[in-house]
Amino acid sequence: MSDKVTTNKQYIIFDIDSTSIGGGVFRFGYDANNNHIQTTELFSVRKNITNGKKYPFDYFFKQTLKTLEQVAQDVYLQSHISIHGFYCNIGTPWMSAQKQIVTYTSKKPFTFTQEFADSLIEKEFQVSFKKNKNYAKHQVELIDRRTIDVYGNGYPTRNPIGKKMSDVHIHSLVSVMSTSTKKAFSEVFEKVFHQEVIYLSNTFLSYQTLYSHSEQTDNAIIIDVSGEVTELLVVQKDHLTHIGSIPIGSNGIIRHLAENLKVPYGKAQSIISLYQQQKLDTTYEDNIQNQLHDSFRLWFKEFFNACDSYAKEGLLPHVIILRSSKATSLWLEYMILNEDSLREHIHTKGRIYLQHMDSFFIDKAEEHEDLELNVVAGFISGYLNHNGSTKTN
């Protein structure tokens, strides 16, 4: 494969979570064989939705739309070039993800084909959304769906196409978004860019990243601490076993530290950033160790309880894939790896292994202010390269 870029394509990419909204313009470089070989950030911006404060949902939603339009306007001013695609990654609370199982049994053996699977899944999902109690109060739309397991005649089957079976269970990772929320977000995008946007769920991005990029695909805990809540995925022996969340993310950690130190939210965030870069005054660093530890423990207690619940079905993987903001990622790594109590739930006799999700996509020699947005860009470039589009099935 040639390493020379012969074609460039520009994409607009957004990332919306429970804390902030990021947007940017990215250039994907392709070689003569149309293989993706380079991702370049041309422009990016991220704005905080509430600056660390908690508000009633109605006000929070209004602030989200206001912030989305501000970010969109900033990105628009930098996007007066030919745009080949427009994508937006959606995290909690704007989307919901779960595993769903479609089953089919026949007295007469049948051949499993892609057409049969697509038809079965489409028919089942039309009914399941209406019956699902989780969506009873909200009209929802499918963002993405990925087949994560197929069991034929009771056994896991990696390549089911063309095989004879009389019983099949298709396990899917399904992400949905409120119809009203999607409409509100889309109206902002269309008002500013006059283009339709393709939505992706953060859960799908995390799972697919592990599946496609990690050497530890078979077993890992994925932790996304980049918002108001923390999203969790557990993959064991190549099977997605748990999807969950805990009510505290990086926002809660920073807010707790700000309250303890009696400083503004932005100052507390800066303190963590400087601490992980070893740029704090030594005396001051010594004086705030207890407060830093207390703020981390506020989050860790919830994470430990989630692991405790998951571990009732068996020990958890010793590999942790962490996704967080640049301001907190190294500090969180240090604190997590120094928590001995976690080992009682982890399947390992040695150290827990932690890898940052951005390392799958980002050249460490380059500086990136927005790691979260670059993860989304890296995911999209790779997925486009292998699939031709981001449609999931």
DOLUM-623580 format. One record per residue (C-alpha): residue in one letter; residue number from 1; x, y, z. Coordinates in steps of 0.001 Angstrom, whole numbers, plus 500000, padded with zeros to 6 digits. Layout:
// DOLUM-623580
{ketor "A"; NUM; {X; Y; Z}}
...
END
This chain:
// DOLUM-623580
{ketor "M"; 1; {500000; 500000; 500000}}
{ketor "S"; 2; {501331; 503428; 499030}}
{ketor "D"; 3; {501787; 505999; 501804}}
{ketor "K"; 4; {501339; 508921; 499428}}
{ketor "V"; 5; {498114; 510919; 499664}}
{ketor "T"; 6; {496540; 511318; 496233}}
{ketor "T"; 7; {493022; 512381; 497254}}
{ketor "N"; 8; {491697; 514516; 500098}}
{ketor "K"; 9; {488124; 514634; 501361}}
{ketor "Q"; 10; {486778; 517007; 503998}}
{ketor "Y"; 11; {484229; 516079; 506681}}
{ketor "I"; 12; {482316; 517980; 509336}}
{ketor "I"; 13; {482212; 516067; 512630}}
{ketor "F"; 14; {480345; 516839; 515861}}
{ketor "D"; 15; {480388; 515196; 519283}}
{ketor "I"; 16; {477537; 515853; 521741}}
{ketor "D"; 17; {477645; 514492; 525276}}
{ketor "S"; 18; {476100; 515463; 528611}}
{ketor "T"; 19; {478727; 518097; 529385}}
{ketor "S"; 20; {479908; 519732; 526181}}
{ketor "I"; 21; {479623; 519947; 522417}}
{ketor "G"; 22; {482583; 519660; 520076}}
{ketor "G"; 23; {482681; 520304; 516361}}
{ketor "G"; 24; {485354; 520386; 513713}}
{ketor "V"; 25; {486466; 520126; 510117}}
{ketor "F"; 26; {488693; 517157; 509262}}
{ketor "R"; 27; {490586; 516158; 506142}}
{ketor "F"; 28; {490862; 512448; 505323}}
{ketor "G"; 29; {493712; 511566; 502981}}
{ketor "Y"; 30; {493520; 508549; 500649}}
{ketor "D"; 31; {496151; 506814; 498549}}
{ketor "A"; 32; {495844; 505767; 494885}}
{ketor "N"; 33; {493964; 502616; 495936}}
{ketor "N"; 34; {491446; 504695; 497932}}
{ketor "N"; 35; {492801; 503448; 501262}}
{ketor "H"; 36; {492575; 505937; 504126}}
{ketor "I"; 37; {496094; 506786; 505331}}
{ketor "Q"; 38; {495833; 510186; 507043}}
{ketor "T"; 39; {493477; 512222; 509223}}
{ketor "T"; 40; {494151; 515935; 509716}}
{ketor "E"; 41; {492251; 518259; 512022}}
{ketor "L"; 42; {491717; 521519; 510111}}
{ketor "F"; 43; {489685; 523209; 512832}}
{ketor "S"; 44; {487968; 522228; 516079}}
{ketor "V"; 45; {486091; 523916; 518887}}
{ketor "R"; 46; {484393; 522617; 522039}}
{ketor "K"; 47; {482065; 524557; 524310}}
{ketor "N"; 48; {480786; 523590; 527746}}
{ketor "I"; 49; {477004; 523387; 528010}}
{ketor "T"; 50; {476569; 524361; 531680}}
{ketor "N"; 51; {480117; 525093; 532923}}
{ketor "G"; 52; {479848; 522285; 535446}}
{ketor "K"; 53; {476550; 523347; 537025}}
{ketor "K"; 54; {473451; 521141; 537344}}
{ketor "Y"; 55; {470120; 522434; 536043}}
{ketor "P"; 56; {466557; 521140; 535536}}
{ketor "F"; 57; {466308; 519197; 532278}}
{ketor "D"; 58; {464193; 521761; 530381}}
{ketor "Y"; 59; {466768; 524499; 531005}}
{ketor "F"; 60; {469608; 522075; 530294}}
{ketor "F"; 61; {468043; 521162; 526939}}
{ketor "K"; 62; {467652; 524833; 525980}}
{ketor "Q"; 63; {471285; 525454; 526894}}
{ketor "T"; 64; {472312; 522428; 524818}}
{ketor "L"; 65; {470547; 523770; 521724}}
{ketor "K"; 66; {472020; 527235; 522310}}
{ketor "T"; 67; {475525; 525782; 522660}}
{ketor "L"; 68; {475022; 523546; 519618}}
{ketor "E"; 69; {474162; 526561; 517470}}
{ketor "Q"; 70; {477202; 528481; 518745}}
{ketor "V"; 71; {479550; 525596; 517943}}
{ketor "A"; 72; {477849; 525043; 514585}}
{ketor "Q"; 73; {478320; 528705; 513628}}
{ketor "D"; 74; {482024; 528545; 514572}}
{ketor "V"; 75; {482535; 525393; 512504}}
{ketor "Y"; 76; {480570; 526821; 509573}}
{ketor "L"; 77; {482911; 529804; 509347}}
{ketor "Q"; 78; {485809; 527350; 508861}}
{ketor "S"; 79; {484073; 524997; 506423}}
{ketor "H"; 80; {483900; 526985; 503179}}
{ketor "I"; 81; {485340; 524049; 501275}}
{ketor "S"; 82; {483837; 521040; 499556}}
{ketor "I"; 83; {482353; 518790; 502276}}
{ketor "H"; 84; {482013; 515070; 501561}}
{ketor "G"; 85; {480151; 514055; 504720}}
{ketor "F"; 86; {478592; 515336; 507931}}
{ketor "Y"; 87; {478527; 513172; 511081}}
{ketor "C"; 88; {477497; 513623; 514699}}
{ketor "N"; 89; {478330; 511298; 517596}}
{ketor "I"; 90; {475670; 511244; 520322}}
{ketor "G"; 91; {476306; 510233; 523934}}
{ketor "T"; 92; {474155; 509852; 527040}}
{ketor "P"; 93; {471584; 511288; 527832}}
{ketor "W"; 94; {470716; 512012; 524195}}
{ketor "M"; 95; {470691; 508352; 523174}}
{ketor "S"; 96; {469960; 504998; 524766}}
{ketor "A"; 97; {471648; 501683; 523962}}
{ketor "Q"; 98; {470808; 498088; 524825}}
{ketor "K"; 99; {471225; 494545; 523631}}
{ketor "Q"; 100; {468281; 492974; 521800}}
{ketor "I"; 101; {467808; 489367; 520711}}
{ketor "V"; 102; {465867; 488268; 517643}}
{ketor "T"; 103; {464947; 484576; 517566}}
{ketor "Y"; 104; {463595; 482267; 514862}}
{ketor "T"; 105; {462792; 478560; 515097}}
{ketor "S"; 106; {461634; 476205; 512354}}
{ketor "K"; 107; {460801; 472487; 512364}}
{ketor "K"; 108; {462455; 472264; 508971}}
{ketor "P"; 109; {466180; 473239; 508745}}
{ketor "F"; 110; {466858; 476419; 506765}}
{ketor "T"; 111; {469932; 478068; 505259}}
{ketor "F"; 112; {470977; 481257; 507025}}
{ketor "T"; 113; {471487; 484082; 504501}}
{ketor "Q"; 114; {472095; 487830; 504820}}
{ketor "E"; 115; {468734; 488530; 503182}}
{ketor "F"; 116; {466975; 486269; 505685}}
{ketor "A"; 117; {468736; 487959; 508639}}
{ketor "D"; 118; {467929; 491483; 507386}}
{ketor "S"; 119; {464266; 490608; 506891}}
{ketor "L"; 120; {463970; 488953; 510309}}
{ketor "I"; 121; {465646; 491845; 512119}}
{ketor "E"; 122; {463631; 494555; 510348}}
{ketor "K"; 123; {460334; 492802; 511070}}
{ketor "E"; 124; {461211; 492201; 514727}}
{ketor "F"; 125; {462410; 495747; 515382}}
{ketor "Q"; 126; {459236; 497305; 514001}}
{ketor "V"; 127; {457336; 495441; 516701}}
{ketor "S"; 128; {459907; 495554; 519523}}
{ketor "F"; 129; {460118; 499360; 519681}}
{ketor "K"; 130; {456356; 499549; 520227}}
{ketor "K"; 131; {456433; 496905; 522965}}
{ketor "N"; 132; {459612; 498054; 524732}}
{ketor "K"; 133; {458653; 499539; 528117}}
{ketor "N"; 134; {461825; 501656; 528167}}
{ketor "Y"; 135; {460492; 503641; 525197}}
{ketor "A"; 136; {456838; 503736; 526280}}
{ketor "K"; 137; {456916; 507443; 527184}}
{ketor "H"; 138; {459007; 508549; 524202}}
{ketor "Q"; 139; {458862; 508126; 520470}}
{ketor "V"; 140; {462318; 506955; 519396}}
{ketor "E"; 141; {464254; 506393; 516194}}
{ketor "L"; 142; {467019; 503904; 515474}}
{ketor "I"; 143; {470486; 505488; 515244}}
{ketor "D"; 144; {472536; 502374; 514640}}
{ketor "R"; 145; {472381; 498607; 515010}}
{ketor "R"; 146; {475181; 496071; 514914}}
{ketor "T"; 147; {474995; 492291; 515003}}
{ketor "I"; 148; {477333; 491279; 517830}}
{ketor "D"; 149; {476532; 487547; 518154}}
{ketor "V"; 150; {474737; 484828; 516202}}
{ketor "Y"; 151; {473805; 481532; 517840}}
{ketor "G"; 152; {472797; 478697; 515523}}
{ketor "N"; 153; {471211; 475613; 517113}}
{ketor "G"; 154; {472372; 476864; 520506}}
{ketor "Y"; 155; {476030; 477437; 519611}}
{ketor "P"; 156; {477884; 480708; 518887}}
{ketor "T"; 157; {478634; 480962; 515166}}
{ketor "R"; 158; {481239; 483399; 513840}}
{ketor "N"; 159; {480338; 482953; 510153}}
{ketor "P"; 160; {476684; 481892; 509978}}
{ketor "I"; 161; {476065; 482816; 506326}}
{ketor "G"; 162; {475316; 479692; 504278}}
{ketor "K"; 163; {474975; 477359; 507277}}
{ketor "K"; 164; {472018; 475063; 507901}}
{ketor "M"; 165; {470141; 475492; 511165}}
{ketor "S"; 166; {466674; 475102; 512654}}
{ketor "D"; 167; {467074; 477650; 515449}}
{ketor "V"; 168; {468836; 481028; 515387}}
{ketor "H"; 169; {469343; 483809; 517949}}
{ketor "I"; 170; {470685; 487108; 516587}}
{ketor "H"; 171; {472108; 489426; 519264}}
{ketor "S"; 172; {472211; 493127; 518344}}
{ketor "L"; 173; {473640; 496264; 519900}}
{ketor "V"; 174; {470861; 498774; 519339}}
{ketor "S"; 175; {471013; 502539; 519912}}
{ketor "V"; 176; {468015; 504852; 519697}}
{ketor "M"; 177; {467391; 508562; 520012}}
{ketor "S"; 178; {464279; 510485; 520977}}
{ketor "T"; 179; {462473; 511644; 517841}}
{ketor "S"; 180; {461947; 515123; 519317}}
{ketor "T"; 181; {465616; 515488; 520314}}
{ketor "K"; 182; {466824; 514316; 516926}}
{ketor "K"; 183; {464458; 516778; 515239}}
{ketor "A"; 184; {465705; 519672; 517403}}
{ketor "F"; 185; {469385; 518868; 516759}}
{ketor "S"; 186; {468799; 518348; 513033}}
{ketor "E"; 187; {466999; 521677; 512708}}
{ketor "V"; 188; {470062; 523469; 514096}}
{ketor "F"; 189; {472401; 521625; 511725}}
{ketor "E"; 190; {470198; 522249; 508679}}
{ketor "K"; 191; {469739; 525918; 509590}}
{ketor "V"; 192; {473504; 526488; 509742}}
{ketor "F"; 193; {474928; 524029; 507188}}
{ketor "H"; 194; {471949; 523275; 504908}}
{ketor "Q"; 195; {472997; 519619; 505036}}
{ketor "E"; 196; {471626; 516428; 506537}}
{ketor "V"; 197; {473657; 514890; 509319}}
{ketor "I"; 198; {474305; 511183; 509953}}
{ketor "Y"; 199; {474062; 510299; 513646}}
{ketor "L"; 200; {476207; 507717; 515426}}
{ketor "S"; 201; {475842; 506503; 518997}}
{ketor "N"; 202; {478715; 506709; 521435}}
{ketor "T"; 203; {478020; 503131; 522549}}
{ketor "F"; 204; {478398; 501800; 519019}}
{ketor "L"; 205; {481570; 503852; 518518}}
{ketor "S"; 206; {483128; 502448; 521709}}
{ketor "Y"; 207; {482243; 498836; 520946}}
{ketor "Q"; 208; {483268; 498996; 517289}}
{ketor "T"; 209; {486554; 500699; 518193}}
{ketor "L"; 210; {487449; 497853; 520520}}
{ketor "Y"; 211; {486362; 495274; 517957}}
{ketor "S"; 212; {488356; 496866; 515134}}
{ketor "H"; 213; {491475; 498247; 516779}}
{ketor "S"; 214; {492394; 496631; 520066}}
{ketor "E"; 215; {494646; 493627; 520349}}
{ketor "Q"; 216; {492642; 492793; 523471}}
{ketor "T"; 217; {489333; 492469; 521615}}
{ketor "D"; 218; {488279; 489345; 523473}}
{ketor "N"; 219; {488228; 490897; 526953}}
{ketor "A"; 220; {487994; 494539; 528043}}
{ketor "I"; 221; {486084; 497046; 530141}}
{ketor "I"; 222; {485378; 500272; 528237}}
{ketor "I"; 223; {484953; 503361; 530439}}
{ketor "D"; 224; {483842; 506694; 528982}}
{ketor "V"; 225; {484206; 509321; 531719}}
{ketor "S"; 226; {483944; 512345; 529433}}
{ketor "G"; 227; {480494; 513614; 530428}}
{ketor "E"; 228; {478102; 514126; 533327}}
{ketor "V"; 229; {477705; 510346; 533518}}
{ketor "T"; 230; {480133; 507476; 532864}}
{ketor "E"; 231; {479232; 504965; 530158}}
{ketor "L"; 232; {480383; 501357; 530654}}
{ketor "L"; 233; {480738; 498381; 528313}}
{ketor "V"; 234; {482125; 494963; 529249}}
{ketor "V"; 235; {483352; 492571; 526546}}
{ketor "Q"; 236; {484291; 489044; 527598}}
{ketor "K"; 237; {485542; 486310; 525290}}
{ketor "D"; 238; {484511; 488466; 522331}}
{ketor "H"; 239; {480923; 488818; 523625}}
{ketor "L"; 240; {479341; 492061; 524835}}
{ketor "T"; 241; {478127; 491035; 528295}}
{ketor "H"; 242; {477191; 494330; 529968}}
{ketor "I"; 243; {476035; 497808; 528961}}
{ketor "G"; 244; {475594; 500299; 531759}}
{ketor "S"; 245; {476288; 503705; 533214}}
{ketor "I"; 246; {477010; 505350; 536551}}
{ketor "P"; 247; {475652; 508776; 537532}}
{ketor "I"; 248; {479041; 510484; 537911}}
{ketor "G"; 249; {481450; 511425; 535130}}
{ketor "S"; 250; {484336; 513856; 534839}}
{ketor "N"; 251; {481953; 516766; 535383}}
{ketor "G"; 252; {480953; 515442; 538817}}
{ketor "I"; 253; {484570; 514809; 539792}}
{ketor "I"; 254; {485634; 518346; 538851}}
{ketor "R"; 255; {482547; 519903; 540470}}
{ketor "H"; 256; {483262; 518048; 543729}}
{ketor "L"; 257; {486889; 519216; 543696}}
{ketor "A"; 258; {485802; 522808; 543045}}
{ketor "E"; 259; {483467; 522713; 546036}}
{ketor "N"; 260; {486131; 521203; 548300}}
{ketor "L"; 261; {488805; 523710; 547268}}
{ketor "K"; 262; {486282; 526585; 547131}}
{ketor "V"; 263; {487386; 527553; 543613}}
{ketor "P"; 264; {485430; 527989; 540329}}
{ketor "Y"; 265; {484765; 524921; 538180}}
{ketor "G"; 266; {487256; 526034; 535502}}
{ketor "K"; 267; {489994; 526492; 538111}}
{ketor "A"; 268; {489404; 522968; 539475}}
{ketor "Q"; 269; {489623; 521540; 535963}}
{ketor "S"; 270; {492880; 523433; 535424}}
{ketor "I"; 271; {494280; 522094; 538711}}
{ketor "I"; 272; {493725; 518473; 537612}}
{ketor "S"; 273; {495270; 519242; 534225}}
{ketor "L"; 274; {498355; 520836; 535804}}
{ketor "Y"; 275; {498620; 518039; 538369}}
{ketor "Q"; 276; {498797; 515343; 535699}}
{ketor "Q"; 277; {501441; 517400; 533865}}
{ketor "Q"; 278; {503412; 517748; 537135}}
{ketor "K"; 279; {503286; 521529; 536824}}
{ketor "L"; 280; {501765; 522387; 540212}}
{ketor "D"; 281; {503804; 523975; 542949}}
{ketor "T"; 282; {505052; 521098; 545149}}
{ketor "T"; 283; {503750; 522584; 548397}}
{ketor "Y"; 284; {500336; 523322; 546913}}
{ketor "E"; 285; {500185; 519827; 545396}}
{ketor "D"; 286; {500886; 518275; 548794}}
{ketor "N"; 287; {498175; 520419; 550385}}
{ketor "I"; 288; {495422; 519297; 547980}}
{ketor "Q"; 289; {496197; 515568; 547809}}
{ketor "N"; 290; {493303; 514691; 550115}}
{ketor "Q"; 291; {490808; 516743; 548127}}
{ketor "L"; 292; {491954; 515190; 544832}}
{ketor "H"; 293; {491668; 511720; 546319}}
{ketor "D"; 294; {488195; 512423; 547769}}
{ketor "S"; 295; {486903; 513671; 544431}}
{ketor "F"; 296; {488226; 510606; 542634}}
{ketor "R"; 297; {486748; 508297; 545295}}
{ketor "L"; 298; {483322; 509860; 544720}}
{ketor "W"; 299; {483491; 508477; 541170}}
{ketor "F"; 300; {485365; 505298; 541995}}
{ketor "K"; 301; {482790; 504175; 544574}}
{ketor "E"; 302; {480105; 504131; 541861}}
{ketor "F"; 303; {482436; 502412; 539384}}
{ketor "F"; 304; {483415; 499788; 541953}}
{ketor "N"; 305; {479754; 499062; 542729}}
{ketor "A"; 306; {479026; 498574; 539013}}
{ketor "C"; 307; {481990; 496185; 538730}}
{ketor "D"; 308; {480768; 494391; 541856}}
{ketor "S"; 309; {477400; 493824; 540201}}
{ketor "Y"; 310; {478895; 492662; 536895}}
{ketor "A"; 311; {481398; 490359; 538647}}
{ketor "K"; 312; {478593; 488275; 540149}}
{ketor "E"; 313; {478489; 486532; 536769}}
{ketor "G"; 314; {482260; 485938; 536750}}
{ketor "L"; 315; {485545; 487812; 537056}}
{ketor "L"; 316; {485942; 490853; 534807}}
{ketor "P"; 317; {488662; 491505; 532180}}
{ketor "H"; 318; {491956; 493007; 533350}}
{ketor "V"; 319; {492079; 495358; 530336}}
{ketor "I"; 320; {490500; 498808; 530711}}
{ketor "I"; 321; {489948; 501080; 527711}}
{ketor "L"; 322; {489559; 504653; 528974}}
{ketor "R"; 323; {487992; 507574; 527169}}
{ketor "S"; 324; {488189; 510974; 528817}}
{ketor "S"; 325; {489071; 514590; 528122}}
{ketor "K"; 326; {492664; 515720; 527772}}
{ketor "A"; 327; {492349; 517621; 531063}}
{ketor "T"; 328; {491684; 514489; 533148}}
{ketor "S"; 329; {492793; 511395; 531198}}
{ketor "L"; 330; {496290; 510869; 532665}}
{ketor "W"; 331; {495162; 511668; 536204}}
{ketor "L"; 332; {492316; 509159; 535956}}
{ketor "E"; 333; {494713; 506533; 534620}}
{ketor "Y"; 334; {497060; 507059; 537574}}
{ketor "M"; 335; {494242; 506915; 540136}}
{ketor "I"; 336; {492537; 503850; 538649}}
{ketor "L"; 337; {495755; 501850; 538394}}
{ketor "N"; 338; {496543; 502600; 542026}}
{ketor "E"; 339; {493227; 501264; 543352}}
{ketor "D"; 340; {494084; 497801; 544701}}
{ketor "S"; 341; {490468; 497098; 545678}}
{ketor "L"; 342; {489525; 496783; 542011}}
{ketor "R"; 343; {491601; 493629; 541684}}
{ketor "E"; 344; {489094; 491489; 543564}}
{ketor "H"; 345; {486761; 491787; 540559}}
{ketor "I"; 346; {489421; 491552; 537864}}
{ketor "H"; 347; {490669; 488361; 536219}}
{ketor "T"; 348; {494381; 488938; 536737}}
{ketor "K"; 349; {497208; 488175; 539142}}
{ketor "G"; 350; {499356; 491020; 537846}}
{ketor "R"; 351; {498722; 494693; 537116}}
{ketor "I"; 352; {495584; 495968; 535475}}
{ketor "Y"; 353; {496343; 497075; 531919}}
{ketor "L"; 354; {494869; 500449; 530868}}
{ketor "Q"; 355; {494843; 501895; 527363}}
{ketor "H"; 356; {493435; 505239; 526223}}
{ketor "M"; 357; {490919; 505010; 523400}}
{ketor "D"; 358; {492484; 507956; 521585}}
{ketor "S"; 359; {495705; 505928; 521206}}
{ketor "F"; 360; {493943; 503796; 518570}}
{ketor "F"; 361; {493583; 506834; 516322}}
{ketor "I"; 362; {495924; 509662; 517296}}
{ketor "D"; 363; {499627; 510022; 516602}}
{ketor "K"; 364; {501153; 510924; 519977}}
{ketor "A"; 365; {503732; 513075; 518196}}
{ketor "E"; 366; {500940; 515454; 517226}}
{ketor "E"; 367; {499176; 517818; 519609}}
{ketor "H"; 368; {495387; 517628; 519778}}
{ketor "E"; 369; {493374; 519812; 522115}}
{ketor "D"; 370; {490159; 517810; 521692}}
{ketor "L"; 371; {490931; 514107; 522141}}
{ketor "E"; 372; {487234; 513181; 522188}}
{ketor "L"; 373; {486523; 514775; 518813}}
{ketor "N"; 374; {489627; 513218; 517289}}
{ketor "V"; 375; {488484; 509784; 518496}}
{ketor "V"; 376; {485202; 510302; 516635}}
{ketor "A"; 377; {487070; 511478; 513517}}
{ketor "G"; 378; {489439; 508524; 513692}}
{ketor "F"; 379; {486562; 506100; 514074}}
{ketor "I"; 380; {484642; 507560; 511132}}
{ketor "S"; 381; {487674; 507574; 508838}}
{ketor "G"; 382; {488416; 503935; 509621}}
{ketor "Y"; 383; {484820; 502831; 509353}}
{ketor "L"; 384; {484363; 504583; 506039}}
{ketor "N"; 385; {487541; 502932; 504781}}
{ketor "H"; 386; {486323; 499428; 505620}}
{ketor "N"; 387; {482619; 499770; 504922}}
{ketor "G"; 388; {482189; 502599; 502439}}
{ketor "S"; 389; {479656; 504242; 504762}}
{ketor "T"; 390; {478732; 504396; 508437}}
{ketor "K"; 391; {475497; 502478; 508013}}
{ketor "T"; 392; {475446; 499612; 510473}}
{ketor "N"; 393; {473828; 496238; 510133}}
END
